[in-house]
Amino acid sequence: MKPNLVYVFADQLRLSSCGYAGDSKALTPNIDSLSKEALSFSNAISGHPVCAPYRATLFTGKYTTSTGMVINEIRMNPNHRAFAHVLHEQGYETAYIGKWHLWANELGHHYEPRNSFIPPGEYRLGFDGFWAAYNFHHEYYNMYYHTDTAEKIPMEGYEPDGQTSMAIEQLKEKAAADKPFAMFLSLGTPHDPWDIGNVPPEYYEKFKDVEFALPPNYMDHNDPYADNWAKLGSEERTQITNWLKVYYAMTANLDWNIGRLMKAVDDLGLRDNTIFIFTSDHGELFGAHGRKGKNIFYEEASRVPFLLRWPGKVPQGAESDVCLNTCDIMPTLLSMLEMPVPDEVEGMDLSPFAFGQKGEEPEAAFLQGTGATASWSDGHEWRALRSKQYTYAVYRSDRKELLFDHTADPYQMNNLAEHPDYEPVIRKFRTMLEAKMGEVNDTFESCSWYRDHWTEDRIILRTATLNPVR
């Protein structure tokens, strides 16, 4: 029988806050145990470290400037041959549980069904099987989801617990059937708000007396390129270490749920024939580089866990340092499942590395920042390349360049672009970036350009490969 796929992704969990990655404060025994059974892509990168752009890329295998999902809270154009389309064509049952974040076209009013309910049909990008989702919210107690009507179905208790229980029930149903399946579980934690009331008390108790410090690269002034979501107010700065307690508590609960899900896979006899993945959409900064959060090329935002378990097929407890970008996930997994990769996909098939082999690999992951987190605000756009050694970035507004050797300088505190000795390295990355942008027709436009040319009422009307849709 064809292998199954279970794809679990957290929201805003950075690699550096996982125990297996070396964080002694993290309580992630189940994720750590998974790392011993799985292959770890140690250079997995979020190609656009924002919720909606990541998801658009994950499901299409295309870069942001090809999907048009340049900020949050705009509606995805459905005219793509997406991941789930291929799965269904190949006889797979699908299930999608949790946050979607590709539907709403209104900034605010998240709980209104017009923004939270994704109707059956093309806007689900091929996920035509079991559906229990919502566009987005980040309060986690006694929330709701939708199936095939706008009715809000209550999710009693703590949402990640309920979503994981629902996923386990789906596993039981799928295990009893005779068809292969693919289940995506999109969990909302450890995304803010990091209020004590937004995490189970028993998990907060584990961290309430833990001493957290400001990051070594903390800046007491805001990054001038940051949007309003990334800026820190004076009162917020006093709360960073308290936020970290809740963030780590949420992560500990997330870990418990990952353990429950893995146990269900194993107990149901699905272990050997199931590709099990745990990852995250992006990370978080907590004051590093003068920023509150994501939407930036720095390691804290862009580097994510990516653990892939497939017993007997994928090396256990191994590591691949290939630069795995978000757009590479779809072609890599489709290839592992022996399915066709749509011609329009822009990512690379890195499946040989998953199997412990060698193959063609990217010299660097290409990252895009196309605007403010959720508003049509210019002045925050950037492009970047992250290789195994260096991160190179350039801002659109003034063409300021940055170059970091993240192997020697993991906190990226020394901008080598200002050192004459690194001019040859800078020239190399400039050439690489120009070539990559040309390859995908990325012309480094302002955020408002996409508003004016690609959208209407925050609905994406076209993509890089399609004529406007009316």
C-alpha positions as CSV (number, residue, x, y, z in Angstrom):
1,M,0.0,0.0,0.0
2,K,1.2,3.5,-0.7
3,P,2.7,5.4,2.2
4,N,0.7,7.8,4.3
5,L,1.7,11.3,5.2
6,V,1.2,13.1,8.6
7,Y,2.4,16.7,8.4
8,V,2.3,18.6,11.7
9,F,3.3,22.2,11.9
10,A,3.4,24.6,14.8
11,D,3.0,28.3,14.6
12,Q,6.0,30.4,15.5
13,L,8.2,27.7,17.0
14,R,11.8,28.5,16.3
15,L,14.5,25.8,16.0
16,S,16.6,27.3,18.8
17,S,13.8,26.7,21.4
18,C,13.7,22.9,20.9
19,G,15.6,20.7,23.3
20,Y,17.1,18.5,20.6
21,A,18.7,21.7,19.1
22,G,20.5,22.5,22.4
23,D,18.0,24.6,24.4
24,S,18.4,23.4,28.0
25,K,15.3,25.3,29.1
26,A,13.0,23.6,26.6
27,L,10.8,20.8,27.9
28,T,10.4,18.9,24.6
29,P,11.0,15.2,25.4
30,N,8.7,13.9,22.7
31,I,10.1,16.1,20.0
32,D,13.6,15.2,21.2
33,S,12.7,11.5,21.0
34,L,11.3,12.1,17.5
35,S,14.7,13.6,16.5
36,K,16.3,10.3,17.4
37,E,14.0,8.4,15.2
38,A,13.9,10.9,12.3
39,L,16.1,12.7,9.9
40,S,16.6,16.3,11.0
41,F,17.0,19.0,8.3
42,S,19.2,21.2,10.4
43,N,19.2,24.0,7.8
44,A,15.4,24.1,7.3
45,I,14.4,27.7,6.5
46,S,11.1,29.5,6.4
47,G,11.3,31.2,3.0
48,H,9.0,34.0,4.1
49,P,8.7,34.0,7.9
50,V,5.0,35.1,8.1
51,C,2.0,32.9,8.6
52,A,0.0,33.3,5.4
53,P,3.0,33.6,2.9
54,Y,4.5,30.4,4.4
55,R,1.2,28.5,3.9
56,A,0.8,29.7,0.4
57,T,4.3,28.5,-0.5
58,L,3.9,25.2,1.4
59,F,0.8,24.2,-0.6
60,T,2.0,25.4,-4.0
61,G,5.7,25.0,-4.0
62,K,6.0,28.6,-5.3
63,Y,7.7,31.7,-3.9
64,T,5.7,34.6,-2.5
65,T,6.1,36.7,-5.6
66,S,4.5,34.0,-7.6
67,T,1.6,33.2,-5.2
68,G,0.9,36.9,-4.5
69,M,0.4,36.2,-0.8
70,V,2.7,39.1,0.1
71,I,1.1,39.9,3.5
72,N,-1.4,38.3,5.9
73,E,-5.2,38.8,5.7
74,I,-5.5,38.7,2.0
75,R,-7.3,35.9,0.1
76,M,-5.3,33.4,-1.9
77,N,-5.9,33.0,-5.6
78,P,-7.1,29.3,-6.0
79,N,-5.8,28.8,-9.5
80,H,-2.8,26.7,-8.6
81,R,-2.2,23.0,-8.9
82,A,-1.6,22.5,-5.3
83,F,-0.2,19.8,-3.0
84,A,-3.7,18.3,-2.1
85,H,-4.8,18.3,-5.7
86,V,-2.0,15.9,-6.5
87,L,-2.7,13.8,-3.4
88,H,-6.4,13.4,-4.4
89,E,-5.5,12.6,-8.1
90,Q,-3.2,9.8,-6.8
91,G,-6.0,8.2,-4.7
92,Y,-5.3,9.7,-1.3
93,E,-7.8,10.7,1.3
94,T,-7.0,14.1,2.9
95,A,-7.6,15.7,6.2
96,Y,-6.9,19.3,7.3
97,I,-7.2,20.4,10.9
98,G,-6.5,23.8,12.4
99,K,-5.4,27.2,11.1
100,W,-5.7,27.9,7.4
101,H,-4.9,31.7,7.0
102,L,-5.4,31.9,3.3
103,W,-9.0,33.1,3.1
104,A,-9.8,36.3,5.0
105,N,-9.7,39.6,3.0
106,E,-10.3,41.9,5.9
107,L,-7.8,43.2,8.5
108,G,-9.6,42.5,11.8
109,H,-13.0,40.9,12.6
110,H,-11.3,37.5,12.7
111,Y,-14.2,35.8,14.4
112,E,-16.8,36.7,11.9
113,P,-17.7,33.7,9.7
114,R,-17.1,35.8,6.6
115,N,-13.5,35.8,7.6
116,S,-13.1,32.5,9.5
117,F,-15.1,30.1,7.3
118,I,-13.5,28.7,4.2
119,P,-16.3,27.3,2.1
120,P,-15.9,23.9,0.3
121,G,-14.5,24.2,-3.1
122,E,-11.5,25.7,-4.9
123,Y,-10.3,28.0,-2.1
124,R,-9.4,24.9,0.0
125,L,-6.7,24.2,-2.6
126,G,-7.6,20.5,-3.1
127,F,-8.3,19.6,0.5
128,D,-11.6,18.0,-0.3
129,G,-11.6,15.4,2.4
130,F,-12.1,15.9,6.2
131,W,-12.0,19.6,7.1
132,A,-12.0,21.1,10.5
133,A,-10.4,24.5,10.2
134,Y,-10.7,28.3,10.5
135,N,-8.8,31.1,9.0
136,F,-7.0,32.2,12.1
137,H,-7.3,33.1,15.7
138,H,-4.7,33.0,18.6
139,E,-6.8,32.6,21.7
140,Y,-6.7,29.0,22.6
141,Y,-9.4,28.3,25.1
142,N,-12.9,27.3,24.2
143,M,-12.6,28.4,20.6
144,Y,-14.2,27.0,17.4
145,Y,-13.8,25.6,14.0
146,H,-15.8,25.1,10.8
147,T,-16.5,22.1,8.7
148,D,-18.6,22.6,5.6
149,T,-20.9,25.3,6.8
150,A,-20.5,28.7,8.4
151,E,-21.7,27.3,11.7
152,K,-19.1,27.7,14.5
153,I,-18.5,24.3,16.1
154,P,-17.2,24.7,19.7
155,M,-13.7,23.3,20.6
156,E,-14.0,22.8,24.3
157,G,-11.0,23.2,26.5
158,Y,-7.5,24.0,25.2
159,E,-7.5,24.1,21.4
160,P,-4.2,22.2,20.7
161,D,-5.4,19.4,22.9
162,G,-8.7,19.2,21.1
163,Q,-7.2,19.4,17.7
164,T,-4.7,16.7,18.5
165,S,-7.6,14.5,19.8
166,M,-9.5,15.1,16.5
167,A,-6.4,14.2,14.5
168,I,-6.1,10.9,16.5
169,E,-9.7,10.1,15.7
170,Q,-9.0,10.8,12.0
171,L,-6.0,8.4,12.2
172,K,-8.3,5.7,13.6
173,E,-10.7,6.2,10.8
174,K,-8.0,6.3,8.1
175,A,-6.3,3.2,9.6
176,A,-9.5,1.2,9.3
177,A,-9.9,2.1,5.6
178,D,-8.0,0.7,2.7
179,K,-6.8,3.9,1.1
180,P,-3.7,5.9,1.7
181,F,-4.1,9.2,3.4
182,A,-2.4,12.6,4.0
183,M,-3.3,14.6,7.2
184,F,-2.1,18.1,7.9
185,L,-2.4,19.4,11.4
186,S,-1.8,23.1,11.8
187,L,-1.5,24.0,15.5
188,G,-1.7,27.6,16.6
189,T,0.8,27.5,19.5
190,P,3.3,28.9,20.5
191,H,2.0,32.0,18.7
192,D,1.3,35.0,20.9
193,P,-0.5,36.4,22.8
194,W,1.7,35.1,25.6
195,D,-0.7,35.7,28.4
196,I,-0.8,33.3,31.4
197,G,-4.4,32.6,30.7
198,N,-3.6,31.4,27.2
199,V,-1.8,28.3,28.3
200,P,-2.8,25.4,30.6
201,P,-1.8,26.3,34.3
202,E,0.0,23.0,34.7
203,Y,2.4,23.9,31.9
204,Y,2.9,27.5,33.1
205,E,3.7,26.1,36.5
206,K,6.8,24.3,35.0
207,F,8.3,27.7,33.9
208,K,7.0,30.3,36.3
209,D,10.2,30.2,38.4
210,V,12.6,29.7,35.4
211,E,14.9,32.7,34.9
212,F,14.9,33.9,31.3
213,A,17.3,36.5,30.0
214,L,17.1,38.9,27.1
215,P,18.8,37.5,24.0
216,P,22.5,38.3,23.5
217,N,21.6,40.3,20.4
218,Y,18.8,42.3,22.1
219,M,18.6,46.0,21.1
220,D,17.0,48.6,23.3
221,H,15.7,50.5,20.2
222,N,13.5,49.3,17.4
223,D,15.0,48.2,14.1
224,P,14.3,51.1,11.7
225,Y,13.1,48.7,9.0
226,A,10.6,47.0,11.3
227,D,6.8,47.3,10.7
228,N,4.4,48.0,13.5
229,W,3.9,44.3,14.3
230,A,7.7,44.0,14.9
231,K,8.2,47.2,16.9
232,L,8.4,47.0,20.7
233,G,6.9,49.6,23.0
234,S,8.6,50.5,26.3
235,E,6.1,48.5,28.3
236,E,6.4,45.5,26.0
237,R,10.1,45.5,26.6
238,T,9.6,44.9,30.3
239,Q,7.5,41.8,29.5
240,I,9.8,39.9,27.2
241,T,11.1,37.5,29.8
242,N,7.6,36.9,31.1
243,W,6.5,36.2,27.5
244,L,9.2,33.6,27.2
245,K,7.8,31.7,30.2
246,V,4.5,31.4,28.4
247,Y,6.1,30.6,25.0
248,Y,8.1,27.8,26.6
249,A,5.0,26.6,28.4
250,M,3.0,26.5,25.2
251,T,5.9,24.6,23.6
252,A,5.9,22.0,26.4
253,N,2.1,21.5,25.8
254,L,2.7,21.3,22.1
255,D,5.4,18.6,22.8
256,W,2.9,16.6,24.8
257,N,0.4,16.6,21.9
258,I,3.1,15.6,19.5
259,G,3.8,12.6,21.8
260,R,0.1,11.7,21.8
261,L,0.0,11.8,18.0
262,M,3.1,9.8,17.5
263,K,1.9,7.2,19.9
264,A,-1.4,6.9,18.1
265,V,0.4,6.4,14.8
266,D,2.5,3.6,16.3
267,D,-0.4,2.0,18.2
268,L,-2.5,1.9,15.1
269,G,0.1,0.0,13.2
270,L,0.8,3.0,10.9
271,R,4.4,3.7,11.9
272,D,6.3,1.8,9.2
273,N,4.2,3.1,6.3
274,T,3.8,6.7,7.4
275,I,6.0,9.7,6.7
276,F,5.6,11.7,9.9
277,I,6.8,15.3,9.8
278,F,7.1,17.9,12.6
279,T,8.0,21.5,11.7
280,S,7.0,25.1,12.1
281,D,6.0,28.0,9.8
282,H,8.6,30.4,11.3
283,G,10.1,31.6,14.5
284,E,10.1,34.6,16.8
285,L,12.6,37.2,17.9
286,F,11.7,38.5,21.4
287,G,13.8,41.6,21.1
288,A,16.6,40.2,19.1
289,H,17.9,42.8,16.6
290,G,15.4,45.3,18.0
291,R,12.4,43.3,16.9
292,K,9.4,41.7,18.6
293,G,8.7,39.1,16.0
294,K,9.0,37.3,12.6
295,N,8.9,38.7,9.0
296,I,12.7,39.0,8.8
297,F,15.7,37.0,7.6
298,Y,17.4,36.7,11.0
299,E,18.0,33.1,12.3
300,E,15.4,33.4,15.2
301,A,12.6,34.0,12.6
302,S,13.7,32.0,9.6
303,R,15.3,28.8,11.0
304,V,12.7,26.1,12.0
305,P,12.7,22.5,13.1
306,F,12.1,20.0,10.4
307,L,12.0,16.3,11.5
308,L,11.1,13.6,9.0
309,R,10.4,10.0,10.2
310,W,9.9,7.1,7.9
311,P,11.2,3.9,9.5
312,G,13.3,1.7,7.3
313,K,13.4,4.4,4.6
314,V,14.9,7.5,6.2
315,P,18.0,7.3,8.4
316,Q,17.2,7.4,12.1
317,G,18.8,10.0,14.3
318,A,20.6,11.5,11.2
319,E,21.0,15.0,10.0
320,S,21.1,16.7,6.7
321,D,22.6,20.1,6.3
322,V,21.1,20.8,2.9
323,C,19.3,24.2,2.8
324,L,15.6,23.1,2.8
325,N,13.4,26.0,1.9
326,T,9.6,26.1,2.3
327,C,9.0,25.9,-1.5
328,D,11.1,22.7,-1.5
329,I,8.8,20.8,0.8
330,M,6.0,20.0,-1.7
331,P,8.3,18.6,-4.5
332,T,10.4,16.7,-2.0
333,L,7.5,15.0,-0.3
334,L,5.6,14.3,-3.6
335,S,8.8,12.7,-4.9
336,M,9.2,10.6,-1.8
337,L,5.6,9.5,-2.3
338,E,6.4,8.7,-5.9
339,M,3.9,11.2,-7.2
340,P,4.3,13.7,-10.1
341,V,5.5,17.2,-9.2
342,P,3.6,19.9,-11.1
343,D,5.6,21.7,-13.7
344,E,4.8,25.1,-12.2
345,V,6.5,24.3,-8.8
346,E,9.5,26.5,-8.2
347,G,11.1,24.6,-5.3
348,M,13.6,21.8,-5.6
349,D,13.1,18.1,-5.1
350,L,15.5,17.4,-2.2
351,S,14.3,13.8,-1.6
352,P,17.7,12.2,-2.1
353,F,18.9,14.0,1.1
354,A,15.9,12.7,3.0
355,F,17.0,9.2,2.0
356,G,20.5,9.8,3.2
357,Q,21.9,10.1,-0.4
358,K,23.5,12.9,-2.3
359,G,22.0,15.0,-5.1
360,E,21.8,18.4,-6.6
361,E,21.4,20.9,-3.8
362,P,20.8,24.7,-3.7
363,E,23.8,26.8,-2.8
364,A,21.5,28.9,-0.6
365,A,17.8,29.3,0.3
366,F,16.1,32.3,-1.2
367,L,14.0,34.3,1.2
368,Q,11.6,37.1,0.5
369,G,10.1,39.9,2.6
370,T,7.4,41.7,0.6
371,G,5.9,44.1,3.0
372,A,4.5,44.7,6.5
373,T,3.0,41.7,8.3
374,A,-0.6,42.5,7.4
375,S,-0.9,46.0,6.0
376,W,-0.1,47.7,2.7
377,S,2.8,49.5,4.1
378,D,5.9,50.2,2.1
379,G,9.5,50.5,3.4
380,H,9.9,47.0,4.9
381,E,10.7,44.9,1.8
382,W,13.9,42.8,1.7
383,R,15.4,39.9,-0.1
384,A,17.9,37.4,1.3
385,L,20.0,34.3,0.7
386,R,20.9,31.9,3.4
387,S,23.7,29.4,2.7
388,K,25.2,26.9,5.1
389,Q,27.6,29.6,6.3
390,Y,26.3,33.0,5.4
391,T,23.1,35.1,5.4
392,Y,23.1,37.9,2.9
393,A,20.2,40.4,2.8
394,V,19.4,43.7,1.1
395,Y,16.6,46.1,1.9
396,R,14.6,47.7,-0.9
397,S,14.1,51.1,0.6
398,D,17.8,52.2,0.7
399,R,19.6,49.1,-0.7
400,K,21.4,48.6,2.6
401,E,23.2,45.2,2.5
402,L,23.9,42.8,5.4
403,L,26.2,39.8,5.5
404,F,26.5,37.5,8.5
405,D,28.6,34.4,9.0
406,H,26.1,32.5,11.2
407,T,28.6,29.7,11.8
408,A,31.1,32.0,13.5
409,D,28.5,34.6,14.6
410,P,25.3,32.7,15.4
411,Y,23.6,35.8,16.9
412,Q,24.3,37.7,13.7
413,M,25.8,40.7,15.5
414,N,28.7,41.5,13.1
415,N,27.6,42.9,9.7
416,L,30.4,41.8,7.4
417,A,29.0,43.8,4.5
418,E,30.8,46.8,6.1
419,H,34.2,44.9,6.0
420,P,36.3,45.4,2.8
421,D,37.8,41.9,3.2
422,Y,34.4,40.4,2.5
423,E,33.8,42.3,-0.8
424,P,34.3,39.1,-2.8
425,V,31.7,37.3,-0.8
426,I,29.3,40.2,-1.1
427,R,29.8,40.2,-4.9
428,K,29.1,36.5,-5.1
429,F,25.8,36.8,-3.2
430,R,24.7,39.8,-5.2
431,T,25.2,37.8,-8.4
432,M,23.4,34.8,-6.9
433,L,20.5,36.9,-5.7
434,E,20.1,38.6,-9.0
435,A,20.0,35.3,-10.8
436,K,17.5,33.8,-8.4
437,M,15.2,36.8,-8.6
438,G,15.4,36.7,-12.4
439,E,14.6,33.0,-12.4
440,V,11.3,33.5,-10.6
441,N,10.6,36.9,-12.2
442,D,10.9,38.7,-8.8
443,T,11.3,42.4,-9.7
444,F,11.6,43.6,-6.0
445,E,8.4,45.7,-6.1
446,S,7.0,47.7,-3.2
447,C,4.2,46.2,-1.0
448,S,1.7,48.7,-2.4
449,W,2.6,47.7,-5.9
450,Y,1.0,44.3,-5.3
451,R,-2.1,46.0,-3.8
452,D,-2.5,48.1,-6.9
453,H,-1.6,45.5,-9.5
454,W,-2.5,42.1,-8.1
455,T,-5.4,42.6,-5.7
456,E,-8.8,44.1,-5.3
457,D,-10.4,44.4,-1.9
458,R,-7.5,42.3,-0.5
459,I,-8.4,39.4,-2.8
460,I,-5.5,38.2,-5.1
461,L,-6.8,38.4,-8.6
462,R,-3.7,37.1,-10.4
463,T,-0.4,35.3,-9.9
464,A,2.9,35.4,-11.7
465,T,1.7,32.7,-14.2
466,L,-2.0,33.7,-14.6
467,N,-3.9,36.5,-16.2
468,P,-6.2,38.5,-14.0
469,V,-9.2,36.6,-12.8
470,R,-12.5,38.5,-12.5
